[in-house]
Amino acid sequence: MDETAQTGPTDELAGLLADLASLAKDRERLTLDEMLTTIGPRGFGPVIVVMALILILPVGMIPGMPGFVALVLAAIGVELGLGHRALRPPRRLRRVTVPAGLVRRIARRLAPLARWSARAMRPRLLVLATARLGTLILSVALLLSALIIFFAGFLPGLPFALAWPLLLIGLGLTARDGLAVAAGLSLYLPAGLTILVLLPGGG
């Protein structure tokens, strides 16, 4: 039997991590363009997972990193809203570089999560994971996330609250698991409101 035929959507994250780790090997920095080329047709889910993990790791508190994540999430939100299936950011954003060591660390940290998602997630409730209505809802959520993270990034640690809902949404999109997407969206509102209250002038 063809091994390719046995590869499910949840296996894509593990394959992506292996490809990114290989790309980052013996490198100091990688461009976003190189990473997007490696991601290829795997869609937006793995990109959102990686962006969420950046916010979870201590590197997410480095000045400028939340802004980078916000730009990528905004680009994904626009593409989803337009009905596209691949990220095509402006040329200037494609030239943005990130440390290769960070990419290797993300690939290492996400490996157990990729194995877990392969066991726990499966295609279901596709209206939220692949249907047009679901993608429009996600588009709005991601654009709001980008806006909140951009401003919350000035206060270290605040974007961390949105990272977990985004992680679930990214895993759900990768596995075409609408239940995981719904769980992420259900956590999104309280997390976003918490950040807005904690922002200066939000109380």
N, C-alpha and C positions, 0 to 999 in steps of 0.2 A: 504493500500500500504506500502511496505517495505520502511522505512525511509532511509535505506542505498542506495536504488535505486535513491532517490531524491538528493543525495549528489553529487554536481558537483565538477569539479576540482578547482573552485575558493573557494569552501567551505573548501578545505584542509588546507589553510593557517590559517583560523580561528580555525579549529580543532587542528592544530599544536600548535598555540599560547596557547590555553587552556591546552594542554598536557605539554608544557614547563613550564607554570606558576605553574601547579600542581607539576611538578618535582622539581622546585626550591623553593617551599614553605617550610619555616622553615629550609632551608639549607644555609650554608655559601659559599660553592663552589661546582661546578659541573665539572665532567670530560667531555671532548669532546666525549668520548665513550658513556657516559650516554645520552648525547644529540642526538647523531647519532642513538642510539637505539630507542629513543623516536620518532625521525623523521621517522624511519622505511622506508617503501616503497614509501613515498611521493615524492621522487626524489630530484633533485638538486635545483630546483627553490626556495623552502622555505629557504634552506641553504644560497643561494646567497642573498636573501632578508635580512636575519638576518645579514650577513656580511656587506651588504651595510649600514644597519641602525647603526651598530657599528661605521662605518666611519662618519656617519652623526652626531651622538650624541657626546657630549664633551668627552666621554670616549675614542673616537677614537684618541684623542691626547695624551693619556697616553703612555709613552715610552714602546715599545714592542707590543702594540695592533695592529698597522698597520702590523707588521711582522707576527703576528698570523693570521690576515685576509689574508695576502698574501699567507701564507702556505696553508690555507684551499682552497682558490681560485685556487692555482696551482694544488692541489690534485684533485679538481673537473675538471679542464681543462684536466688533464691526463686521468681521468676516462671517460670523454666525448670522448676524442680522441680515446680511446680504445673501444668505443662502449658500455661501461657499464652504468647501470642505477642507481647505488647506490654508495655512497662514502665509500671507504675502505682505509682510510689513514694508514700509518705505525703505528705499535704498540706504538712507542715513541710519536707520535703526538696524539694518542688516549688518552694518559695519561695526556695531557695538561689540566689544570683546568682554569676555569673562575669564577668570582664572581657570586653567585646565584642571588644577588641583581641586577646585570646587566641583567641577563636573565629575571627577573621579569619586569624590566624597559622596555626592548625591547618588551616583550609581551604586555605590557600596551600601549606603543607608536604605535605598529603596529596594534592594534585592529581597529581603525578607517580606516586605509589603507586596512585592510582585508575586511571590510564591503564595502568600495568603489570599490575594485577590483571585488568583487562578483557581483556588479551591472554593472560595466563598461566593464568587460572583458569576453570573451567567446572564445571557440575554433575556430580559423580561421588562414589562411595562415600557415597551419601545416608544410609546407616544412621548415619553419624557426624554428618552435617550437619542432618538433619531428623527421623530416626526417634526414637521415644521412648527407646530405650536410649541413643542418643547424647546426647540432651538431658539425661538423668539424669546421665551421666558429666560433661557440661559444667557442670551445676548444682553438683555436688560440687567440681569444679575451681575454679569461680568463687567459691564460698563460702570455700574454703581460700585462694584468692588474696586475697580481701578481708581475711581475718583476718591473713595474712602482711603485706600492704601496710600495713594499719593500724598494726601494731606496728613494722614496718621503717621506716615513714615518719619515725620519730623520729631515724633516722640517715640524713642526706641521701645520696642516690645508691643505696641498697640496692634500692628498688622498681624501679629501672632494669632489673635482671636479669629481672624477670617481665614487663616491658613487651613484649619481643619475642615470647615465646610467646603472650601475649594478643593481640598484633597479628595473628599468623598465624591464631589462632582466630577473631578478629573478621572478617578478610578471608574466611576459609573459610565462615563462616556467611552472610556477605553474598552470596557467589557460590554458595552451596550446594555447596561443594567440600570433600567429606569428607577428601580427601588433605591439604589445607592444615590442616584441623582436626586431623588425626592428627599432622601435623608439629608443630603448636603444642603438642599434648598431650605429644609425645615430648620436647620441650624443657622442658616445664613442670616435671617432676619434678627434674631436676638444678638448674634455676634456683631452685626453691623450697627445695631442700635447701641450696644455697649460701647463700641469705639466712638460713636458720635457723642455720647454722653461724656466720655472721658476727654474728648478734645477740648482745648481752651475755648470757653464761651459756650460749650455744649451743655453744661449743667445748668 
